[in-house]
Amino acid sequence: MEERSGSVSGQTQRARGPRQVAGEAKNSKTGHLDCTVAITGDHLSEEHRFSFGIDQSYLPGLLAQLGAVLREYPIQDEQRG
């Protein structure tokens, strides 16, 4: 998402695990980000999805906050546990 933060067009997608957490952010024509997050504990029987829009001016602060969370709680490699 950082590579898109200076742009007014495009999209980025990220997924983690076997369909457990996925996120997508698309730049809209009005300069906003249209975001969708899907969280699924069991991809065969459930799906939780929410969508929201934010102004791109919030993106640098959001990326800094997400980076702080990932430093505090790093994603563990599923193969290593």
MOPAC internal coordinates of N, CA, C and O (Angstrom, degrees):
PM7 1SCF
backbone

  N    0.0000 0     0.00 0     0.00 0    0    0    0
  C    1.4430 1     0.00 0     0.00 0    1    0    0
  C    1.5254 1   109.76 1     0.00 0    2    1    0
  O    1.2310 1   120.11 1   150.70 1    3    2    1
  N    1.3179 1   117.40 1   -29.30 1    3    2    1
  C    1.4592 1   119.28 1  -179.28 1    5    3    2
  C    1.5212 1   112.34 1   -59.46 1    6    5    3
  O    1.2310 1   120.42 1   142.12 1    7    6    5
  N    1.3428 1   116.80 1   -37.88 1    7    6    5
  C    1.4544 1   119.31 1  -179.52 1    9    7    6
  C    1.5242 1   112.02 1   -65.42 1   10    9    7
  O    1.2310 1   119.07 1   158.44 1   11   10    9
  N    1.3162 1   119.38 1   -21.56 1   11   10    9
  C    1.4579 1   123.37 1   179.83 1   13   11   10
  C    1.5188 1   111.63 1   -91.77 1   14   13   11
  O    1.2310 1   119.59 1   168.61 1   15   14   13
  N    1.3417 1   118.39 1   -11.39 1   15   14   13
  C    1.4658 1   120.13 1  -170.95 1   17   15   14
  C    1.5221 1   113.33 1   -63.82 1   18   17   15
  O    1.2310 1   119.13 1   154.11 1   19   18   17
  N    1.3317 1   119.26 1   -25.89 1   19   18   17
  C    1.4501 1   120.83 1   178.37 1   21   19   18
  C    1.5081 1   113.90 1   -95.31 1   22   21   19
  O    1.2310 1   120.26 1  -177.83 1   23   22   21
  N    1.3052 1   117.11 1     2.17 1   23   22   21
  C    1.4650 1   122.30 1  -175.16 1   25   23   22
  C    1.5197 1   110.66 1  -105.08 1   26   25   23
  O    1.2310 1   121.07 1   -22.25 1   27   26   25
  N    1.3261 1   115.55 1   157.75 1   27   26   25
  C    1.4662 1   119.65 1   176.09 1   29   27   26
  C    1.5201 1   111.26 1  -109.45 1   30   29   27
  O    1.2310 1   120.08 1  -168.40 1   31   30   29
  N    1.3304 1   117.44 1    11.60 1   31   30   29
  C    1.4506 1   119.90 1   177.22 1   33   31   30
  C    1.5184 1   109.68 1  -147.57 1   34   33   31
  O    1.2310 1   120.90 1   -18.72 1   35   34   33
  N    1.3262 1   115.89 1   161.28 1   35   34   33
  C    1.4546 1   121.13 1   177.08 1   37   35   34
  C    1.5112 1   112.65 1   111.41 1   38   37   35
  O    1.2310 1   121.52 1     6.77 1   39   38   37
  N    1.3428 1   114.69 1  -173.23 1   39   38   37
  C    1.4510 1   120.29 1   179.16 1   41   39   38
  C    1.5124 1   109.06 1  -155.40 1   42   41   39
  O    1.2310 1   120.40 1   -18.84 1   43   42   41
  N    1.3156 1   116.85 1   161.16 1   43   42   41
  C    1.4551 1   121.88 1   175.32 1   45   43   42
  C    1.5189 1   108.62 1  -140.10 1   46   45   43
  O    1.2310 1   120.69 1   -30.60 1   47   46   45
  N    1.3211 1   116.28 1   149.40 1   47   46   45
  C    1.4548 1   122.00 1   179.48 1   49   47   46
  C    1.5150 1   108.56 1  -135.01 1   50   49   47
  O    1.2310 1   120.18 1   -36.33 1   51   50   49
  N    1.3132 1   117.25 1   143.67 1   51   50   49
  C    1.4553 1   123.34 1   175.42 1   53   51   50
  C    1.5162 1   108.38 1  -139.10 1   54   53   51
  O    1.2310 1   120.79 1   -38.71 1   55   54   53
  N    1.3147 1   116.09 1   141.29 1   55   54   53
  C    1.4651 1   121.23 1   176.71 1   57   55   54
  C    1.5181 1   108.28 1  -137.33 1   58   57   55
  O    1.2310 1   120.56 1   -29.38 1   59   58   57
  N    1.3084 1   116.54 1   150.62 1   59   58   57
  C    1.4584 1   121.50 1   179.94 1   61   59   58
  C    1.5134 1   108.84 1  -138.16 1   62   61   59
  O    1.2310 1   120.53 1   -50.72 1   63   62   61
  N    1.3191 1   116.59 1   129.28 1   63   62   61
  C    1.4511 1   121.34 1   176.49 1   65   63   62
  C    1.5144 1   111.88 1    76.22 1   66   65   63
  O    1.2310 1   121.24 1    -1.71 1   67   66   65
  N    1.3141 1   115.24 1   178.29 1   67   66   65
  C    1.4703 1   119.91 1  -179.77 1   69   67   66
  C    1.5268 1   110.91 1   -73.75 1   70   69   67
  O    1.2310 1   121.36 1  -103.95 1   71   70   69
  N    1.3462 1   115.00 1    76.05 1   71   70   69
  C    1.4640 1   122.60 1   178.71 1   73   71   70
  C    1.5185 1   112.54 1    64.39 1   74   73   71
  O    1.2310 1   119.26 1  -149.09 1   75   74   73
  N    1.3374 1   119.02 1    30.91 1   75   74   73
  C    1.4574 1   120.75 1  -179.26 1   77   75   74
  C    1.5253 1   112.62 1   -87.49 1   78   77   75
  O    1.2310 1   119.85 1   133.05 1   79   78   77
  N    1.3216 1   117.89 1   -46.95 1   79   78   77
  C    1.4578 1   121.44 1   179.25 1   81   79   78
  C    1.5253 1   108.00 1  -136.07 1   82   81   79
  O    1.2310 1   120.48 1   -52.01 1   83   82   81
  N    1.3212 1   116.69 1   127.99 1   83   82   81
  C    1.4608 1   120.94 1   178.07 1   85   83   82
  C    1.5205 1   108.76 1  -140.70 1   86   85   83
  O    1.2310 1   120.96 1   -35.03 1   87   86   85
  N    1.3003 1   115.76 1   144.97 1   87   86   85
  C    1.4564 1   120.38 1   178.27 1   89   87   86
  C    1.5151 1   110.42 1  -137.71 1   90   89   87
  O    1.2310 1   120.78 1   -31.48 1   91   90   89
  N    1.3203 1   116.10 1   148.52 1   91   90   89
  C    1.4591 1   122.25 1   179.02 1   93   91   90
  C    1.5170 1   108.19 1  -141.39 1   94   93   91
  O    1.2310 1   120.81 1   -43.18 1   95   94   93
  N    1.3185 1   116.06 1   136.82 1   95   94   93
  C    1.4633 1   121.50 1   175.27 1   97   95   94
  C    1.5224 1   108.31 1  -131.44 1   98   97   95
  O    1.2310 1   120.82 1   -53.95 1   99   98   97
  N    1.3144 1   116.04 1   126.05 1   99   98   97
  C    1.4688 1   121.96 1   179.18 1  101   99   98
  C    1.5204 1   108.40 1  -118.18 1  102  101   99
  O    1.2310 1   121.23 1   -44.38 1  103  102  101
  N    1.3196 1   115.25 1   135.62 1  103  102  101
  C    1.4580 1   119.57 1   174.24 1  105  103  102
  C    1.5181 1   108.36 1   -77.98 1  106  105  103
  O    1.2310 1   120.75 1   -49.91 1  107  106  105
  N    1.3244 1   116.17 1   130.09 1  107  106  105
  C    1.4601 1   120.06 1   178.33 1  109  107  106
  C    1.5283 1   109.70 1   -91.84 1  110  109  107
  O    1.2310 1   120.49 1   -10.27 1  111  110  109
  N    1.3041 1   116.67 1   169.73 1  111  110  109
  C    1.4626 1   121.74 1   179.37 1  113  111  110
  C    1.5218 1   112.53 1   -69.03 1  114  113  111
  O    1.2310 1   120.44 1   161.78 1  115  114  113
  N    1.3379 1   116.76 1   -18.22 1  115  114  113
  C    1.4640 1   120.88 1  -177.77 1  117  115  114
  C    1.5200 1   112.88 1   -93.19 1  118  117  115
  O    1.2310 1   119.77 1  -175.77 1  119  118  117
  N    1.3391 1   118.04 1     4.23 1  119  118  117
  C    1.4556 1   120.89 1   179.10 1  121  119  118
  C    1.5161 1   113.88 1    88.82 1  122  121  119
  O    1.2310 1   119.98 1  -167.51 1  123  122  121
  N    1.3054 1   117.64 1    12.49 1  123  122  121
  C    1.4573 1   121.83 1   177.50 1  125  123  122
  C    1.5238 1   109.71 1  -103.98 1  126  125  123
  O    1.2310 1   120.88 1   -13.26 1  127  126  125
  N    1.3231 1   115.93 1   166.74 1  127  126  125
  C    1.4541 1   121.66 1   172.70 1  129  127  126
  C    1.5129 1   108.58 1  -106.63 1  130  129  127
  O    1.2310 1   120.46 1   -51.31 1  131  130  129
  N    1.3205 1   116.73 1   128.69 1  131  130  129
  C    1.4606 1   122.55 1   173.39 1  133  131  130
  C    1.5266 1   106.00 1   -99.10 1  134  133  131
  O    1.2310 1   120.46 1   -67.71 1  135  134  133
  N    1.3322 1   116.73 1   112.29 1  135  134  133
  C    1.4670 1   122.47 1  -173.07 1  137  135  134
  C    1.5214 1   111.05 1  -111.37 1  138  137  135
  O    1.2310 1   121.11 1   -35.97 1  139  138  137
  N    1.3197 1   115.48 1   144.03 1  139  138  137
  C    1.4575 1   122.52 1   174.59 1  141  139  138
  C    1.5198 1   107.88 1  -134.55 1  142  141  139
  O    1.2310 1   120.48 1   -46.79 1  143  142  141
  N    1.3268 1   116.68 1   133.21 1  143  142  141
  C    1.4571 1   122.98 1   176.93 1  145  143  142
  C    1.5188 1   107.55 1  -124.09 1  146  145  143
  O    1.2310 1   120.64 1   -48.52 1  147  146  145
  N    1.3333 1   116.37 1   131.48 1  147  146  145
  C    1.4692 1   121.96 1   176.89 1  149  147  146
  C    1.5228 1   108.28 1  -121.25 1  150  149  147
  O    1.2310 1   120.48 1   -50.08 1  151  150  149
  N    1.3245 1   116.70 1   129.92 1  151  150  149
  C    1.4567 1   123.15 1   179.09 1  153  151  150
  C    1.5195 1   107.29 1  -126.37 1  154  153  151
  O    1.2310 1   120.72 1   -56.44 1  155  154  153
  N    1.3181 1   116.23 1   123.56 1  155  154  153
  C    1.4596 1   120.25 1  -175.25 1  157  155  154
  C    1.5212 1   109.77 1  -136.35 1  158  157  155
  O    1.2310 1   120.43 1   -61.52 1  159  158  157
  N    1.3227 1   116.79 1   118.48 1  159  158  157
  C    1.4560 1   121.18 1   177.00 1  161  159  158
  C    1.5150 1   112.25 1   -77.11 1  162  161  159
  O    1.2310 1   120.66 1   140.55 1  163  162  161
  N    1.3099 1   116.33 1   -39.45 1  163  162  161
  C    1.4690 1   122.24 1   179.25 1  165  163  162
  C    1.5211 1   107.10 1  -134.96 1  166  165  163
  O    1.2310 1   120.63 1   -78.20 1  167  166  165
  N    1.3268 1   116.40 1   101.80 1  167  166  165
  C    1.4627 1   119.93 1  -172.99 1  169  167  166
  C    1.5279 1   113.37 1   -64.90 1  170  169  167
  O    1.2310 1   119.46 1   167.95 1  171  170  169
  N    1.3175 1   118.64 1   -12.05 1  171  170  169
  C    1.4662 1   120.47 1   178.06 1  173  171  170
  C    1.5260 1   112.79 1   -84.02 1  174  173  171
  O    1.2310 1   120.14 1   155.32 1  175  174  173
  N    1.3423 1   117.34 1   -24.68 1  175  174  173
  C    1.4627 1   118.16 1  -173.22 1  177  175  174
  C    1.5256 1   115.37 1  -128.63 1  178  177  175
  O    1.2310 1   119.18 1   175.32 1  179  178  177
  N    1.3336 1   119.17 1    -4.68 1  179  178  177
  C    1.4634 1   118.64 1  -178.34 1  181  179  178
  C    1.5183 1   111.86 1  -150.86 1  182  181  179
  O    1.2310 1   121.55 1   -21.97 1  183  182  181
  N    1.3273 1   114.63 1   158.03 1  183  182  181
  C    1.4525 1   121.90 1   174.23 1  185  183  182
  C    1.5218 1   108.55 1  -154.72 1  186  185  183
  O    1.2310 1   121.14 1   -45.55 1  187  186  185
  N    1.3066 1   115.43 1   134.45 1  187  186  185
  C    1.4652 1   121.79 1   177.70 1  189  187  186
  C    1.5190 1   106.38 1  -125.58 1  190  189  187
  O    1.2310 1   120.42 1   -55.29 1  191  190  189
  N    1.3277 1   116.81 1   124.71 1  191  190  189
  C    1.4557 1   121.44 1  -174.97 1  193  191  190
  C    1.5303 1   109.00 1  -140.11 1  194  193  191
  O    1.2310 1   121.31 1   -41.62 1  195  194  193
  N    1.3240 1   115.10 1   138.38 1  195  194  193
  C    1.4577 1   118.19 1   171.88 1  197  195  194
  C    1.5150 1   109.18 1  -139.84 1  198  197  195
  O    1.2310 1   121.39 1   -29.95 1  199  198  197
  N    1.3199 1   114.94 1   150.05 1  199  198  197
  C    1.4592 1   122.43 1  -178.30 1  201  199  198
  C    1.5148 1   109.62 1  -127.14 1  202  201  199
  O    1.2310 1   121.11 1   -32.59 1  203  202  201
  N    1.3314 1   115.48 1   147.41 1  203  202  201
  C    1.4597 1   120.26 1   179.48 1  205  203  202
  C    1.5190 1   108.30 1  -157.92 1  206  205  203
  O    1.2310 1   120.66 1   -17.18 1  207  206  205
  N    1.2967 1   116.34 1   162.82 1  207  206  205
  C    1.4575 1   121.90 1   177.64 1  209  207  206
  C    1.5158 1   110.34 1  -120.50 1  210  209  207
  O    1.2310 1   120.73 1   -36.43 1  211  210  209
  N    1.3393 1   116.22 1   143.57 1  211  210  209
  C    1.4598 1   120.96 1   175.64 1  213  211  210
  C    1.5252 1   109.15 1  -136.99 1  214  213  211
  O    1.2310 1   120.92 1   -23.12 1  215  214  213
  N    1.3076 1   115.84 1   156.88 1  215  214  213
  C    1.4518 1   121.63 1   175.20 1  217  215  214
  C    1.5296 1   108.56 1   -77.10 1  218  217  215
  O    1.2310 1   120.13 1   -38.14 1  219  218  217
  N    1.3380 1   117.37 1   141.86 1  219  218  217
  C    1.4627 1   120.82 1  -178.18 1  221  219  218
  C    1.5210 1   112.94 1   -61.80 1  222  221  219
  O    1.2310 1   119.74 1   158.36 1  223  222  221
  N    1.3180 1   118.10 1   -21.64 1  223  222  221
  C    1.4642 1   119.82 1  -179.72 1  225  223  222
  C    1.5270 1   111.42 1   -65.69 1  226  225  223
  O    1.2310 1   119.56 1   161.14 1  227  226  225
  N    1.3395 1   118.45 1   -18.86 1  227  226  225
  C    1.4586 1   121.68 1   177.24 1  229  227  226
  C    1.5284 1   112.27 1   -83.05 1  230  229  227
  O    1.2310 1   119.74 1   168.67 1  231  230  229
  N    1.3338 1   118.10 1   -11.33 1  231  230  229
  C    1.4552 1   121.75 1  -172.38 1  233  231  230
  C    1.5320 1   114.06 1   -61.86 1  234  233  231
  O    1.2310 1   117.86 1   134.85 1  235  234  233
  N    1.3354 1   121.68 1   -45.15 1  235  234  233
  C    1.4710 1   119.59 1   179.68 1  237  235  234
  C    1.5390 1   112.92 1   -58.70 1  238  237  235
  O    1.2310 1   120.23 1   136.96 1  239  238  237
  N    1.3181 1   117.17 1   -43.04 1  239  238  237
  C    1.4710 1   120.28 1   177.99 1  241  239  238
  C    1.5175 1   112.01 1   -66.19 1  242  241  239
  O    1.2310 1   120.66 1   139.27 1  243  242  241
  N    1.3394 1   116.34 1   -40.73 1  243  242  241
  C    1.4586 1   120.81 1   178.61 1  245  243  242
  C    1.5257 1   110.71 1   -62.20 1  246  245  243
  O    1.2310 1   120.18 1   134.96 1  247  246  245
  N    1.3415 1   117.27 1   -45.04 1  247  246  245
  C    1.4600 1   120.94 1   179.17 1  249  247  246
  C    1.5281 1   111.50 1   -62.76 1  250  249  247
  O    1.2310 1   120.27 1   141.47 1  251  250  249
  N    1.3181 1   117.09 1   -38.53 1  251  250  249
  C    1.4730 1   120.64 1   177.73 1  253  251  250
  C    1.5278 1   110.44 1   -64.23 1  254  253  251
  O    1.2310 1   120.28 1   137.20 1  255  254  253
  N    1.3365 1   117.06 1   -42.80 1  255  254  253
  C    1.4646 1   120.47 1   179.19 1  257  255  254
  C    1.5213 1   111.72 1   -66.46 1  258  257  255
  O    1.2310 1   119.91 1   138.00 1  259  258  257
  N    1.3319 1   117.78 1   -42.00 1  259  258  257
  C    1.4670 1   120.83 1   177.56 1  261  259  258
  C    1.5251 1   110.78 1   -63.45 1  262  261  259
  O    1.2310 1   120.26 1   140.60 1  263  262  261
  N    1.3232 1   117.11 1   -39.40 1  263  262  261
  C    1.4640 1   120.85 1   176.86 1  265  263  262
  C    1.5197 1   111.87 1   -61.55 1  266  265  263
  O    1.2310 1   120.34 1   139.45 1  267  266  265
  N    1.3414 1   116.95 1   -40.55 1  267  266  265
  C    1.4671 1   120.66 1   178.18 1  269  267  266
  C    1.5234 1   111.24 1   -64.42 1  270  269  267
  O    1.2310 1   120.24 1   139.36 1  271  270  269
  N    1.3325 1   117.15 1   -40.64 1  271  270  269
  C    1.4725 1   120.70 1   178.00 1  273  271  270
  C    1.5220 1   110.18 1   -63.44 1  274  273  271
  O    1.2310 1   120.29 1   136.03 1  275  274  273
  N    1.3367 1   117.04 1   -43.97 1  275  274  273
  C    1.4667 1   120.10 1  -179.23 1  277  275  274
  C    1.5226 1   112.47 1   -67.73 1  278  277  275
  O    1.2310 1   119.97 1   148.71 1  279  278  277
  N    1.3252 1   117.66 1   -31.29 1  279  278  277
  C    1.4686 1   119.43 1   175.44 1  281  279  278
  C    1.5297 1   110.54 1   -69.40 1  282  281  279
  O    1.2310 1   120.55 1   141.01 1  283  282  281
  N    1.3214 1   116.56 1   -38.99 1  283  282  281
  C    1.4671 1   120.95 1  -179.86 1  285  283  282
  C    1.5256 1   111.82 1   -74.20 1  286  285  283
  O    1.2310 1   120.50 1   142.36 1  287  286  285
  N    1.3240 1   116.64 1   -37.64 1  287  286  285
  C    1.4695 1   122.55 1  -177.41 1  289  287  286
  C    1.5372 1   108.50 1  -128.95 1  290  289  287
  O    1.2310 1   119.89 1  -103.01 1  291  290  289
  N    1.3329 1   117.81 1    76.99 1  291  290  289
  C    1.4708 1   119.81 1  -178.06 1  293  291  290
  C    1.5170 1   112.85 1   -63.59 1  294  293  291
  O    1.2310 1   120.88 1   -31.67 1  295  294  293
  N    1.3190 1   115.93 1   148.33 1  295  294  293
  C    1.4647 1   121.22 1   178.14 1  297  295  294
  C    1.5117 1   107.85 1   -73.66 1  298  297  295
  O    1.2310 1   121.28 1   -53.21 1  299  298  297
  N    1.3221 1   115.16 1   126.79 1  299  298  297
  C    1.4647 1   121.12 1  -179.89 1  301  299  298
  C    1.5190 1   109.74 1   -83.60 1  302  301  299
  O    1.2310 1   120.89 1   -37.93 1  303  302  301
  N    1.3093 1   115.90 1   142.07 1  303  302  301
  C    1.4653 1   121.46 1   175.09 1  305  303  302
  C    1.5220 1   107.72 1   -69.66 1  306  305  303
  O    1.2310 1   120.34 1   -56.25 1  307  306  305
  N    1.3282 1   116.95 1   123.75 1  307  306  305
  C    1.4598 1   121.66 1  -177.05 1  309  307  306
  C    1.5157 1   111.97 1   -62.50 1  310  309  307
  O    1.2310 1   119.53 1   151.85 1  311  310  309
  N    1.3285 1   118.50 1   -28.15 1  311  310  309
  C    1.4528 1   121.91 1   179.37 1  313  311  310
  C    1.5294 1   111.22 1   -72.63 1  314  313  311
  O    1.2310 1   120.44 1   144.54 1  315  314  313
  N    1.3413 1   116.77 1   -35.46 1  315  314  313
  C    1.4651 1   120.69 1  -177.93 1  317  315  314
  C    1.5162 1   113.12 1   -92.30 1  318  317  315
  O    1.2310 1   119.75 1   159.53 1  319  318  317
  N    1.3485 1   118.08 1   -20.47 1  319  318  317
  C    1.4556 1   121.68 1  -179.60 1  321  319  318
  C    1.4227 1   110.91 1    88.16 1  322  321  319
  O    1.2310 1   120.10 1   180.00 1  323  322  321

